[in-house]
């Protein structure tokens, strides 16, 4: 099958490469000539484990290509995926759909034969209706259908998520489009991936509801962590105790500095705004958004408390900047609020991240960047684990103590046990565990 993927960012590139690996012929389109030139030369604009080799293999086999020519790619395609950005709109928090609608207008001008246009981007309820209206208005004689096919990819595990999904959600208005979409995903039948065919508006809402629920689980366990610290309980044991209940499940019950990334912050906010537009209260989601924002700022205060109540004139070393490991994504990362709070408190901030430094530079202000964890810790009055990269799971405490100005470890991801650190002479604090 011939597929045009409009947008070669995270979702578009991963999806396009995986579709090509299934045997489809895929053209990834992007308006940025520099990005397309880099992709043609073998450069990958994002860090995602395994993506570089997957792209190289499918390009070499002739099933994946890159272009700035949207019209030609669309004219040759059976299915056109829209995978452009839908960031939070400045001022009101609504999803900015300008890129989606612009893509729809360009697609309409190049349609030939029956084509299914699929919104892969995360979009609010009713977006598919507007895409359909735009295309019908721009190309009245076009033979097309509009579908919704939300993605459920975790950064750092996106390829495996695409190839072994929990479910495939397809929102359509007619059976002809449903059959074509089933054909697109037929290679996954061997993995027995369940395909859920719904109405288009239902599919659009499923994505937002799923992300809001997961964000709620994270926020819930973070509030329980605060309670654990006050009563002397261990949040990790609490999480395990409730996670063993199959009705709850263990995933997304890891206490930490709050959620970030490209999905949860903007999608929870967009869901709240959509509900407000329709006169519906989603008070749980509204609270999740507020609590998570507060938590990120509170983590800087936690570091200050571990340093005796003040960081003025002190050097604070941060290990990890990205919102999670195995990605270079800095969007709404907790580190942004933590760094801001420490700088406001008069600290000098030094940081190390295996992949996210270049993305962090324009976001964090006057931060020093180190070349490895021990370079980062040298001369520091406290070491803070912000992101749980594997490279931070077996640190040499003796070496750290030798290079640090003061042996203070603030573990915002509960990577270590308290006794493990204190027995090596560190003042240790973590999240939701007894001091």
FENZIUR-V82018 format. One record per helix or strand of 2 or more residues. SS is the DSSP state (H for helix, E for strand). FROM is the first residue (numbers start at 1). LEN is the number of residues. If there is no record, write none. Layout:
BEGIN
ss=SS from=FROM len=LEN
ss=SS from=FROM len=LEN
END
This chain:
BEGIN
ss=E from=2 len=5
ss=H from=10 len=13
ss=E from=25 len=5
ss=H from=33 len=8
ss=H from=51 len=10
ss=E from=64 len=4
ss=H from=70 len=6
ss=E from=79 len=4
ss=H from=98 len=11
ss=E from=115 len=5
ss=H from=127 len=12
ss=E from=144 len=5
ss=H from=158 len=6
ss=E from=167 len=5
ss=H from=175 len=10
ss=H from=186 len=6
ss=E from=194 len=5
ss=H from=200 len=32
ss=H from=235 len=9
ss=H from=264 len=14
ss=H from=283 len=24
ss=E from=315 len=5
ss=H from=334 len=11
ss=E from=348 len=5
ss=H from=357 len=8
ss=E from=368 len=2
ss=H from=373 len=5
ss=E from=382 len=4
ss=H from=390 len=3
ss=H from=397 len=7
ss=E from=408 len=4
ss=H from=418 len=5
ss=E from=427 len=3
END
